[in-house]
Amino acid sequence: KHPPPMTWLSLASAEIIQRDDLNNDIIAVLRAFGKDDADAPGPANLDPDCTLYTDEIQDHQDHDAISYLQNRIATELLDEIDADQAHMFGRRFASVSSLLRAADNDKAAGGSIISTEQLLRLALHRRTVQILSTTDVTLSKRKALRVRAVVDFIWSQSLVLGLADSQRCQHAPTLVELVEKLELHTASSSQYNEFHPGFYHATLEGITRDYGPVHINILRINLRTSKCRMKCLDARESCTDLSTLTRKTGAVAAISGGFFLYSEPDIEVPSKRTDPVGLLVSDGQVCLPPVFRRAAIMQRRGKGSEDGLVDMDKIGMDGVKCILKLSSGGDASTMQTLELVIDQKNVKCIHRGNAEVFVVAKKDHIGLAIVGKKVVAVSSTKLNVPLAGFVLSFPTNLAPIGCILDDDDVLITVQYELPFELHDAMAGGPLFFSDIDNDGNNSIDLKSEDFRGSAPPVTFSQDETFDRNLLPRMGVGTTKDGELCCVAVDGRNLDRALGLTLQGTSDLLKSLGCTKAMNLDGGSSKRMVLFDNQSGEHKVVCLSTTEIKANTESRPDPSRPVHSAILFLPPRKS
């Protein structure tokens, strides 16, 4: 047998195994984003700046490999995402590579020994080129997602590996121990400031052994004493600047909400980038149905002991009533109504977690492709499953007599009724833990919440890092005493906040006394706004987390608009 061909990965692995001063965990990091050990294209050496497959632009590359690859990212991802996002991904790549190079140069000042930072930078460059150069039909449609993921992954792993060697962190408490030390599990702790009756705020800042420097804003709301009204909304319909939106609505506090379409490569009309994903109920109206069975934060209002309390649970399409209004050519006099309940009388809902194409298998069935409240296609053979919508499949004998559903002249609109009453609700996910878990477990389970297939957001459904990324996060939880706890976890800042994993965010909320908790959209969208009594203004209290940077950098702090929001308002005046 011929020996396997030498690759940069095999050379790096051999170097790590031979060296006592290199952590063997680096090998697993280098293998990520490849199919196997042989899947390591590129020059068979350990020079991060020798990245390209051809010699024709080698001179340019050797001059400035970081700028070259940054420009490739900014231009080659334009088939999938807009220019602003492509340039942001390019900047993130350049920031991570530059920070790793600076750390490597510091270590190499006394010699030419290969460092952890050099090996991580090697993986960053080689895997980025591999992603951009792929000819695989499926992977070629996911370049933006994978470039974003590999940059965040290499950055996170450089931090995790650095924590193990850091004298600064070795004797520090864990994140949970720091919470316990400051007694942040109760609003009576001196760390909290009651800035409005029943509303408490604290900033958790310090060095931890497991996550390095942390900067986390904690909002606790006593739902019983504050009589807080929660309002969930599509911020695009009013204002995407959360401070302004909070002020205009008279809210005491606000946080960014659930997921939205952004990095998906196949966003098609009528969907558009920034559309919310999943359940959205605002002032009692179902704006978007719970297409994916995911954790949602919700509030009921009315008479009873549970009035005003916030709850969290997984909500899907089972039992949802779809009310179809059918008319010929838009003529109101021809209006007919068809009510279909999911999972009754062979009525089915098919979403992107199930399939991208739905084949109508039975002759007496028909399928409707639905996005929001619009029917975008009708067929008795097969349909493309909408990205953030679903296909409604049902027997044709349920339709009104004489109505030909697939007639081009028939116009169909859809409304929804949930099997239970909610005043406001917004989907996120995954559920971190629950005192009463309907699935019989209390562990994070992405697939059980339809984070699979090509279901949005693909950053979760097609994650290749297995929750190893330290990222900005937004989490919410409730306590047995009727409190709502919101945490805005900052990240992407080398000196002040590295970020947390999903599991780390779950552990944080549990240490704060929550008995139920779930994830909301994090990353660059994470935001928390509080009313400041001294200035009389509504202020963003968290750090900007759009760019990756060291605290000493003086670059401006861009903030992505907030596309969905959860507002916390005082009770209405009698």
C-alpha positions in Angstrom: 0.0 0.0 0.0 1.1 3.5 -0.8 1.4 5.9 2.2 -1.4 8.5 2.4 -0.4 11.8 0.7 1.2 14.4 2.9 -1.1 17.4 3.7 -0.9 20.5 5.8 -3.2 18.7 8.2 -0.9 15.6 8.5 2.1 17.8 9.0 0.4 19.9 11.7 -0.9 16.8 13.5 2.6 15.4 13.6 4.0 18.6 14.9 1.4 18.7 17.7 2.0 15.1 18.7 5.7 15.6 18.9 5.5 18.7 21.0 4.7 18.7 24.7 4.0 22.4 24.7 1.1 22.1 22.2 -2.4 21.0 23.3 -3.5 17.9 21.5 -7.0 19.4 21.3 -5.7 21.6 18.5 -5.9 18.6 16.1 -9.7 18.3 16.4 -9.9 22.1 15.7 -7.8 21.7 12.5 -9.9 18.8 11.3 -13.2 20.7 11.5 -14.9 21.7 8.3 -13.2 18.7 6.5 -14.8 15.4 5.7 -11.8 13.4 7.0 -8.1 13.7 7.6 -7.3 13.5 3.9 -9.7 16.4 3.1 -7.1 19.1 3.6 -6.4 20.7 0.2 -3.7 23.3 -0.3 0.1 23.4 -0.1 1.6 20.7 2.2 3.4 23.1 4.5 2.7 25.0 7.7 2.9 28.5 6.4 -0.6 30.2 6.8 0.3 32.8 4.1 1.0 30.1 1.5 -2.7 29.5 0.9 -3.5 29.5 -2.8 -3.7 26.6 -5.2 -2.1 28.4 -8.2 1.2 30.3 -8.6 -0.2 33.0 -10.8 -1.1 35.3 -7.9 1.4 34.0 -5.4 3.4 37.3 -5.4 0.2 39.2 -4.5 -0.7 36.8 -1.8 2.7 36.7 -0.1 2.6 40.5 0.0 -0.7 40.5 2.0 -2.5 37.2 2.3 -5.1 38.6 4.8 -6.2 41.4 2.5 -6.3 39.1 -0.5 -8.6 36.6 1.3 -10.7 39.4 2.8 -11.3 40.7 -0.7 -12.2 37.2 -2.0 -14.8 36.8 0.8 -16.3 40.2 0.1 -16.7 39.5 -3.6 -17.3 35.8 -3.9 -20.1 35.7 -1.4 -22.2 38.2 -3.3 -24.2 35.4 -5.0 -25.6 34.5 -1.6 -25.7 37.7 0.6 -25.8 41.4 0.2 -22.6 43.6 -0.1 -22.8 44.9 3.5 -22.9 41.4 4.9 -20.2 40.1 2.6 -17.9 42.9 3.6 -18.7 42.4 7.3 -17.7 38.7 7.0 -14.5 39.8 5.2 -13.7 42.2 8.0 -14.3 39.5 10.7 -11.9 37.1 8.8 -9.2 39.9 8.7 -9.7 40.7 12.3 -9.2 37.1 13.5 -6.3 36.5 11.2 -4.6 39.7 12.3 -5.1 39.1 16.0 -3.7 35.5 15.6 -0.7 36.8 13.6 0.0 39.5 16.3 0.0 36.9 19.0 2.2 34.5 17.0 4.7 37.3 16.3 4.9 38.1 20.0 5.7 34.4 20.8 8.1 34.1 17.8 10.2 37.1 18.9 12.8 34.8 20.4 12.8 32.1 17.8 11.0 30.4 14.9 9.0 27.8 16.8 5.6 26.9 15.5 2.9 28.2 17.9 -0.7 27.4 18.5 -1.7 30.8 16.9 0.2 29.9 13.7 -1.6 26.5 13.5 -5.0 28.1 14.1 -4.3 30.8 11.5 -3.1 28.1 9.1 -6.5 26.3 9.5 -8.4 29.6 9.1 -6.7 30.4 5.8 -6.7 26.9 4.3 -10.4 26.1 5.3 -11.5 29.5 4.0 -9.9 28.9 0.6 -11.4 25.4 0.6 -14.9 26.7 1.3 -14.6 29.4 -1.4 -13.2 27.1 -4.0 -15.5 24.1 -3.5 -17.2 22.6 -6.6 -19.6 20.5 -4.5 -23.1 21.4 -5.6 -24.6 21.5 -2.1 -21.7 23.2 -0.4 -21.3 25.8 -3.1 -24.7 27.2 -2.0 -23.5 27.5 1.6 -20.2 29.4 1.2 -21.4 32.5 3.2 -22.7 30.3 6.1 -19.5 28.3 6.2 -17.1 31.2 6.0 -19.0 32.9 8.8 -18.9 29.7 10.8 -15.2 28.9 10.3 -14.2 32.4 11.3 -16.3 32.3 14.5 -15.1 28.8 15.2 -11.3 29.4 14.9 -11.7 32.6 16.9 -13.6 30.8 19.7 -11.2 27.9 19.8 -8.2 30.2 20.0 -9.8 31.8 23.1 -10.7 28.4 24.6 -7.2 27.1 24.1 -5.8 30.4 25.5 -7.9 30.1 28.6 -6.3 26.8 29.5 -2.8 28.5 29.4 -3.8 31.8 30.9 -2.3 32.7 34.2 -5.0 35.4 34.4 -7.8 32.9 34.3 -6.4 29.8 36.1 -7.3 30.9 39.6 -10.5 32.8 38.6 -14.0 31.5 39.5 -16.1 29.8 36.9 -19.0 31.8 35.5 -21.5 30.0 37.8 -19.3 30.5 40.8 -19.1 34.2 40.0 -22.9 34.4 39.9 -23.1 32.6 43.2 -20.4 34.8 44.8 -22.4 38.0 43.8 -25.7 36.4 44.9 -27.2 37.4 41.5 -29.9 34.6 41.8 -32.0 37.1 43.8 -33.1 40.7 43.0 -32.4 41.5 46.6 -28.7 41.3 45.9 -26.9 44.7 46.3 -25.6 44.2 42.7 -29.1 45.0 41.3 -30.5 48.5 40.8 -34.3 48.9 40.8 -34.6 51.4 38.1 -38.4 51.2 37.9 -40.9 49.5 40.3 -40.4 45.7 39.9 -37.6 46.2 37.2 -34.0 45.3 38.3 -30.7 45.6 36.4 -27.2 44.3 37.1 -24.0 44.0 35.1 -22.0 40.9 35.5 -18.4 41.7 34.6 -15.2 40.0 35.5 -12.7 37.2 34.7 -13.9 33.6 34.7 -11.9 30.3 34.4 -14.2 28.8 31.8 -15.2 31.7 29.6 -12.5 34.3 30.3 -13.6 38.0 30.6 -17.4 38.3 30.6 -19.7 41.3 30.3 -23.3 40.4 30.8 -26.4 42.6 31.4 -29.1 41.0 33.5 -32.7 42.3 33.6 -35.0 40.9 36.2 -38.7 41.8 36.2 -41.1 40.9 39.0 -44.1 40.2 36.9 -46.5 40.2 39.8 -45.5 43.5 41.4 -44.7 45.4 38.2 -47.8 44.1 36.4 -45.6 44.3 33.3 -47.1 44.0 29.9 -45.0 42.1 27.3 -45.4 43.2 23.7 -43.8 41.2 20.8 -43.6 42.8 17.4 -42.0 43.0 14.0 -39.9 46.1 14.6 -39.6 46.8 10.9 -43.2 48.0 10.9 -42.4 50.8 13.3 -38.7 51.4 14.1 -35.6 49.2 14.0 -33.6 51.3 16.4 -34.4 49.7 19.7 -33.8 52.7 21.9 -36.1 54.9 19.7 -38.7 52.1 19.6 -38.6 51.7 23.4 -39.1 55.4 23.9 -41.9 55.8 21.4 -43.9 53.0 22.9 -43.3 54.1 26.5 -41.7 50.8 27.4 -39.5 50.5 30.5 -37.1 48.0 28.9 -36.8 46.0 25.7 -34.7 43.2 24.2 -34.1 42.0 20.7 -36.3 39.1 19.7 -36.3 35.9 17.7 -34.6 34.7 14.5 -35.0 36.2 11.0 -34.0 35.4 7.5 -30.5 36.7 6.8 -27.7 34.3 5.8 -29.9 31.8 3.9 -28.9 31.6 0.2 -32.4 30.8 -1.2 -34.6 33.6 0.0 -37.3 34.0 -2.6 -40.2 36.4 -3.1 -42.5 37.0 -1.2 -40.0 36.3 1.6 -37.2 38.8 2.0 -34.1 39.2 4.1 -34.9 40.2 7.8 -38.4 38.4 7.7 -39.1 37.0 11.2 -38.9 33.2 11.5 -41.6 31.2 13.4 -44.4 32.2 15.8 -45.3 35.8 16.3 -48.3 36.9 18.2 -48.9 40.6 18.8 -51.8 42.0 20.8 -53.7 38.8 20.4 -53.3 38.6 16.6 -51.4 35.7 15.1 -49.0 37.5 12.7 -47.0 34.4 11.9 -47.8 30.7 12.7 -45.5 28.4 14.6 -44.3 26.7 11.4 -41.4 25.1 13.3 -42.0 23.4 16.7 -39.7 25.6 18.8 -39.5 27.3 22.1 -41.5 30.5 22.4 -41.8 33.1 25.1 -45.5 34.0 25.7 -47.8 36.0 27.9 -51.5 35.5 28.5 -53.7 38.3 29.7 -57.1 38.1 31.3 -58.7 36.9 34.5 -57.1 34.3 36.6 -54.0 33.6 38.7 -51.8 33.2 35.7 -52.8 36.6 34.3 -49.7 38.5 33.2 -47.2 35.8 33.9 -44.7 34.9 31.2 -44.2 31.3 30.2 -42.0 29.3 27.8 -42.7 26.1 25.9 -42.3 24.4 22.6 -45.1 25.3 20.2 -45.7 23.8 16.8 -48.4 23.5 14.2 -50.3 20.6 15.8 -53.9 21.8 16.4 -53.5 25.1 14.6 -56.5 26.1 12.6 -55.8 27.5 9.1 -58.7 29.6 7.9 -58.5 29.9 4.1 -60.5 32.6 2.3 -61.1 31.7 -1.3 -62.5 34.0 -4.0 -62.8 34.1 -7.7 -60.8 36.9 -9.2 -60.9 38.8 -5.9 -64.7 39.1 -6.1 -65.9 39.3 -2.5 -69.3 38.0 -3.5 -67.7 34.7 -4.4 -65.9 34.4 -1.1 -65.8 30.9 0.4 -64.2 29.8 3.7 -62.2 26.6 4.3 -61.1 25.7 7.8 -58.4 23.1 8.2 -56.9 21.9 11.5 -53.3 20.6 11.3 -53.1 16.8 12.2 -56.8 16.3 11.8 -58.6 14.6 8.9 -55.2 14.0 7.1 -54.3 17.7 7.1 -50.5 17.9 7.3 -47.8 20.7 7.6 -44.5 20.2 5.8 -41.7 22.6 6.4 -38.0 22.9 5.5 -36.9 20.8 8.5 -38.8 17.9 6.7 -38.0 18.5 3.0 -37.2 21.1 0.4 -39.6 19.6 -2.1 -42.9 18.0 -1.2 -44.4 15.3 -3.5 -48.2 15.0 -3.2 -48.3 11.2 -2.9 -52.1 10.6 -3.0 -54.3 11.3 -6.0 -57.1 12.8 -3.9 -54.8 15.3 -2.1 -53.6 18.7 -2.9 -50.9 21.0 -1.6 -50.7 24.7 -0.9 -47.4 26.5 -0.5 -47.9 29.2 2.1 -45.7 32.1 3.3 -47.1 34.0 6.2 -50.7 34.8 5.2 -50.1 34.3 1.4 -50.7 31.2 -0.7 -47.8 31.3 -3.2 -48.4 28.0 -5.1 -51.0 25.2 -5.5 -50.4 21.8 -6.9 -51.7 18.2 -6.9 -48.2 16.8 -7.9 -45.3 18.5 -6.1 -44.3 21.8 -4.6 -41.1 23.6 -3.4 -41.4 24.0 0.3 -41.0 27.8 1.1 -38.0 28.7 3.2 -39.8 30.3 6.1 -43.3 28.9 5.2 -44.8 25.5 4.8 -46.8 23.3 2.5 -50.4 22.6 3.7 -51.5 19.1 2.4 -55.0 17.9 2.7 -57.7 15.8 0.9 -59.5 17.6 -1.9 -62.9 16.5 -0.5 -62.4 19.0 2.3 -62.6 21.9 -0.1 -65.9 23.7 -0.8 -68.1 22.0 -3.4 -67.3 23.4 -6.8 -64.1 25.1 -5.8 -61.1 24.3 -8.0 -58.2 25.2 -5.8 -55.5 25.1 -8.5 -57.5 27.4 -10.8 -55.3 30.4 -11.5 -58.4 32.6 -11.1 -58.9 31.6 -7.4 -57.3 33.9 -4.8 -56.5 32.4 -1.4 -55.5 34.2 1.8 -54.8 32.5 5.2 -55.5 33.4 8.8 -54.5 31.3 11.8 -56.0 30.3 15.2 -53.9 28.7 17.9 -55.5 25.9 20.0 -55.0 28.2 23.0 -55.2 31.9 23.6 -52.1 34.0 23.7 -51.8 37.8 23.9 -48.2 38.1 22.8 -45.6 35.5 21.9 -42.4 35.1 19.9 -40.5 32.0 18.9 -36.7 31.5 19.4 -35.1 28.3 20.5 -33.7 26.0 21.6 -35.4 25.5 25.0 -32.5 25.3 27.5 -34.4 23.5 30.3 -37.8 23.3 31.8 -39.3 22.2 35.1 -42.0 20.4 33.0 -40.5 19.3 29.7 -43.1 17.8 27.5 -40.4 15.7 25.7 -39.2 14.1 29.0 -35.7 15.6 28.9 -33.9 18.8 30.0 -31.0 18.9 27.6 -30.6 21.2 24.6 -31.9 19.3 21.6 -31.8 21.3 18.3 -33.3 18.6 16.1 -36.4 18.2 18.3 -37.1 21.9 17.6 -36.8 21.5 13.8 -33.3 23.0 13.7 -32.4 20.6 10.9 -32.4 20.2 7.1 -32.5 23.7 5.5 -34.9 25.2 8.2 -33.9 28.7 9.0 -31.7 29.9 10.6 -29.2 27.7 8.8 -26.6 28.9 11.3 -28.3 26.5 13.7 -29.7 23.9 11.4 -26.4 23.3 9.5 -24.0 24.0 12.3 -20.7 22.3 11.9 -19.2 23.4 15.2 -21.4 21.4 17.7 -21.9 24.4 20.1 -18.2 25.1 20.5 -18.4 28.8 19.4 -18.2 31.6 22.0 -20.7 34.1 20.7 -22.9 37.0 21.9 -26.1 35.5 23.2 -29.6 36.5 24.3 -31.4 34.3 26.8 -34.6 34.5 28.8 -35.9 32.5 31.7 -38.6 32.4 34.4 -38.3 31.7 38.2 -40.6 29.8 40.5 -41.3 33.2 42.2 -42.8 34.8 39.0 -39.8 36.7 37.8 -38.7 37.0 34.2 -34.9 37.0 33.8 -33.2 38.3 30.6 -29.5 38.1 29.9 -27.7 40.0 27.1 -24.3 38.3 26.8 -21.6 40.4 25.1 -18.9 38.8 22.9 -16.3 39.3 20.1 -14.3 41.6 22.4 -10.9 40.1 23.3 -10.4 42.1 26.5 -14.0 42.5 27.9 -16.2 39.7 26.6 -15.5 36.6 24.6 -19.1 35.3 24.6 -20.7 32.0 25.6 -21.8 28.8 24.1 -25.5 27.8 24.1 -24.7 25.5 27.0 -22.9 28.2 28.9 -26.0 30.5 28.5 -28.2 27.7 29.8 -25.9 27.3 32.8 -26.0 31.0 33.4 -29.8 31.2 33.5 -30.0 28.2 35.8 -27.5 29.8 38.2 -29.7 32.9 38.2 -32.6 30.9 39.6 -34.6 30.1 36.5 -36.7 27.0 36.3 -37.5 27.5 32.6 -35.2 29.1 30.1 -34.7 29.4 26.3 -32.5 31.0 23.7 -33.4 34.0 21.5 -31.4 35.4 18.5 -27.9 36.5 19.5 -24.9 37.5 17.6 -24.8 41.0 16.1 -28.6 41.4 16.7 -28.4 41.0 20.4 -29.6 44.2 22.2 -30.9 45.3 25.6 -32.4 48.8 26.2 -33.3 50.2 29.7 -34.8 53.4 30.9 -32.2 55.5 32.6 -33.8 57.5 35.5 -31.0 60.0 35.7 -31.0 61.1 32.1 -34.6 60.3 31.3 -33.5 58.5 28.2 -33.7 54.9 27.0 -30.1 53.5 26.6 -28.5 50.5 25.1 -26.6 48.9 27.9 -24.7 46.1 26.1 -21.5 46.3 24.0 -21.5 46.3 20.2 -20.9 42.8 19.0 -20.9 43.2 15.2 -17.1 43.3 14.8 -14.4 41.1 16.3 -11.8 43.3 18.0 -9.5 43.9 20.9 -10.7 46.5 23.4 -7.8 48.8 22.6 -9.1 49.3 19.0 -10.8 52.6 18.4 -12.9 51.5 15.4 -16.5 52.8 15.3 -19.1 50.4 16.7 -21.7 49.6 14.1 -25.0 48.1 15.2 -27.2 45.9 13.1 -30.9 47.1 13.1 -33.2 45.1 15.4 -35.8 43.4 13.2 -38.0 41.9 15.9 -38.4 43.1 19.5 -39.8 42.2 22.9 -41.0 45.3 24.8 -41.8 45.4 28.6 -44.3 48.1 29.3 -45.8 49.4 32.6 -49.5 48.6 33.3 -52.1 50.8 31.5 -53.4 53.6 33.6 -56.9 53.1 34.8 
